[in-house]
Amino acid sequence: MTEHVLVIGEALVDVVVRGDGTRDLHPGGSPANVALGLARLGREVDLLTHLGLDAHGVLVADHLQDNGVHLVPGSAGPGPTSVATATLDESGAATYDFALDWDIAPGVRMRQQPLAVHTGSIAAVIEPGATAVHRLVKVLRYHSTITYDPNARPALMGEPAAARGAVERFVALADVVKASDEDLAWLAPGEAVDDVARAWARSGPAIVVVTRGGEGATAFVHDGREVSVAAPRVTVADTVGAGDSFMSGIIDGLWDEALLGGSRREVLRTISDAQLTAVLDRCARIGAITVSRPGANPPTREELNRA
């Protein structure tokens, strides 16, 4: 059986509104972007999602398949394709508004025993899909490493306290969590970001990684170790998809270290500081390339090796 990663979650169209009023359409969605990043790094990846049978759905499906992502059969069906409108400020940072339709269709046909399963963002919070995703992740966890990125979307997720409960039920299932400092600040107002990450690392995951934009990233290990890396300095075009490409880099890096798979769960928990630093440094370079160009446009392995 071919080793592969299964990504579960939303795929949509990002409408990017720039400061000068111009608009661009890009295929997006946090989980779909993670799948795209993995495929561009040369990895075998399946995406279980929902796309409508409309022009936006065709745009997204063609983009993903042209880049090597395998759509799980049954991912396209009735209903509209979701749309996220990202409005950029002067620094290139994005705020989002959503027209969303998310659920897992009955009768989807997945390949068995993925090496890792990734989910997060809207798909893990918005019902009815969130409950179906949680149930599926619990089943797949026996054979697969579970990675999770809350990728908080305040416009959709309601009050932080309620969203935090939904997020933390996935944190408890995950082996690896990646969250931005902004995610944690919103989910846990009044609490220190690093303290929240440390608490999550004690609650089950082997590693919790906090990204800090241009300030780099820190990994909090379940045993109390902490490893930090700096971010390369680049001119930022926009931040769309940067965290997702960082997440794909984590999965890819752990794959290189032979630390993925349910049978490797306890070995992952013994990851060395040197291994973790190497993985995070590479992720930071992946993120830097992504923010240096417009849209969710992560690097290929060849581009990364040249950088």
N, C-alpha and C positions, 0 to 999 in steps of 0.2 A: 504494500500500500504506500502511495506517495505521501511523504510528509508534507503537511499543509497546515495553515492557520485558518480558522473560521472567525470571521468578524460578523457581529450581529448588531444591526441598528440602522438608523435612518440614512437614506441617500436623498438628496434634494438639489434644487437649483439655488445657488447664491446669486442674488441680484446685488451687485456692489455699487453703491452710490458714492461718488467721490465729491470732494469739496467743491469742485467746479460745476457740479450738477450732472456730469456724465454718468451713464450707467453701463455696466458690463454684466453679462450673464456667465456664470461659471458653475459647472457641476460641483456639488459639495455635500455637506453633511459630515459631522465629525467621524462616525465610524467608517463611512465610505472613504473619507480622506485617509484614514489609517490603512485601509485596505489598499488604496492607491499607492501610498508610500511604501508599503511592503512589496507590492508588485514591481514598482520601479527599482527597488533594491534587489530584484531577482528572485523573490520568494513566491512560492505557490500559495495563493490565498483565495478563499471563497468568501463571498459576501451574501449574507441572508438579510434581505431588506424588503421594503415595499416601494415599488414604482408604479405610477399610473400608466395606462396605455394612451399617453398623450404626447405632445411634442416635447415637453420638458422631460418626460420619462425616457423618450428615445434619445434625447441629448445626453442624459446622464448615463444610460446603459451603454451607448456607443463609446462614450469617453472612458468608462471603466473597462469595458472589454477590449478596447484598442490598446489600453495600457497593461493588459494581462490579468485583470481581476476576473474571476469566474463568478458570475451571478448564480446563486443557488436556484435551481428550477422551482418555479412558483413564486418568485420574488416580484414578478410583474403581474398586475391584475387590475380589477375595477377600482375606481376612485382616482382622484387627482394626485399628481406628483407634488410633494411638499415644496414650498418656497421659503427661503430665508432672505430677508432684505438686510444687508450689512451697510450701515452708514459710517463712512470713515471720517475721523477728525483730522486736524492738521498734522498730527504725528503718524497717521496711518492706522491708528487703533480703531477697532470696529465695535459698534453697538448693533444689536440685532432685533428684528421684528419677524414674526413667523406666521405663515399659513400652513398648518401642519396636519398630515393624516398619517398616523403611525399604528400599525399592528403587524403581527406575524400571520400571514395567510395560512389557513389549514392546507395540509397536503404538500407542504414544501419537502423536498427530497435532498437531504444533506449527505455528504460523504461521511463515513464513520471515522471516529477516533482522531480528530485533529490534534496536532501537537500542542497548540494553544488556542484558546478562545478569548477574543477581545470583545468587550461591549462598553457602553457608556453613553453619556450625554442624554439627549432627549429620550432615546429608546429605553433607558433604564428607569425613567421617572414617569413618563406620560402613559396613562392607561388608555385602552386596555392592553397595549403592547407590553408595558413594563412587567406585569405579572407573568405573562408568557415567557418573556426573556429570563426572568429570575428562575422560573421553573426549569427552563432549558439549561441554563448555566449550572444549576445544582446537579442535573443529570450528567452533563458533560465533564464536570469537574473530576470525576473518577479517573479519566484517561488524559485530561488536558490541564496544562497550566492556564489559570484564569488571570487575565489582565483587565484593568478597569480604569476609565478616566471619567470622573463626574462631569467635567466640561460644563459647568453651571451656566444656565440660561435663565436669568431672573425673569425675563419677560414671559416665560412659559412655566416656570417651576413654582410659582406662588410664594408663600412666606418661607423664609430660610429655615425655620424650625421644622416645618413639614417636609421640605425638600431634604434636609439633613437626615431625617429618619429614613427616607427612601434611598438616599445615597449610601448610608452606612450599612444597610442590609446587603448591598453589593460589596462594600469594602470588606465585610466579614467573610465573604465567599472568595475574595480575590487573593492571588499570590503576589501580584504586583499592582500597585496603584500609582497612577500619575495624576497630579492635580496642580493647577497653577496657584500662586499665592493669592490671586484675585478670587479664585474659586473658594478657597478656604476662608478668606476674609468675609465673603458674602454668606457662606454657610454657617459660620461661627462668629457672628459679630461680637466684638468685645474680647475675644480670645486671641492669644498670640498664635499666628499661623504655624510656627514650628511646634508649639505645644499640641495643636490639633494633629499635625502629622505624626508626632511621636505617639500620641494616643492611638491613632489608627494603626501604626506599625505594631503596637502591642496587642491589637485586637484580632490578629490573624494573618495579615499579609507578611510575606518575607521582607518586602521592600516597599516603602512609600517614597515616591520622588516628587519633590516640589519644584516647579519651574518658576523662575523669577524674571522672565523677559530678558532684557539686556544685562541683568545681574547674574545670570547663570542658573544653576540648579543645585539642589541638595537632595541626597538620598538618605532616608532614615531607615535603618535596618532594624528588624525585630529585636535584636539582641542589644540595642542601644548605640551601636556604631553610627556615625554620620560621615558622609563623604560629599564634598562640594566640588564643583567645577565652575570655571568662568565661561562666559559666552564670548565668542569672537565678535569683534567690532565690525559692523557692516552698515551700509546705508539702507534704511528700511523703506521698502516700497509700500507694504502693508503687512499686517500681522495675521491675515486670514490663513487658517490652516497650519500655522506654525506649531501649535501644541500638538496637533494631530501627527505632523511629520516627526516630531520629537518622540511621540508614543510609538510610531512604527519603528523608529530607531532603537527604542528599548527592546521591543520584541525581536528585531533582527539581531541586535547585539547579544541578547541572551541565547538566541539560536546558535550564533557563532561559538558561544561558550559551552554549548551542549547542556544547557540548563533548562530546556523546555520539555514538557511532557509530565503527565501525572506521576510516572515512575521516578522523575527527577526532582520531585517536590522537596524532599528533605535535603538533597544536594544543593538546590537553589538557596536554601536557608543558610548554607555555609559559604555563600559567595564571598570571595576575598575583596579587600579594599582595592587591590590592584585591578581585579576584573571589573569591579563596579566603576572605578574611575575611567577605565578604557571605554566601557559602554557609554557612560555619560558624556565623555569628551566627544565621542563620535555623534551622539545625539545632538549635542550643542552645535556641531558643525552642520548637521542636517537642518536644524532649525534656522541657522543663520543663512543658509542658501535659500530656504523657503521664504524668509521675510525680505530677502533682497530682490524679489521679483513679485509681480502682482498675482493675487489669487492663491488658491490652494494648489501650489505647483512644486511638489517636493522633488528632490534630486534623484536621478538614477544612480546606480552603484558606480558607473563610470564617472559621472560628474563628481560624486563624492570623493572618489579616489584621486581625481585631479585637483581637488580643492586644497 
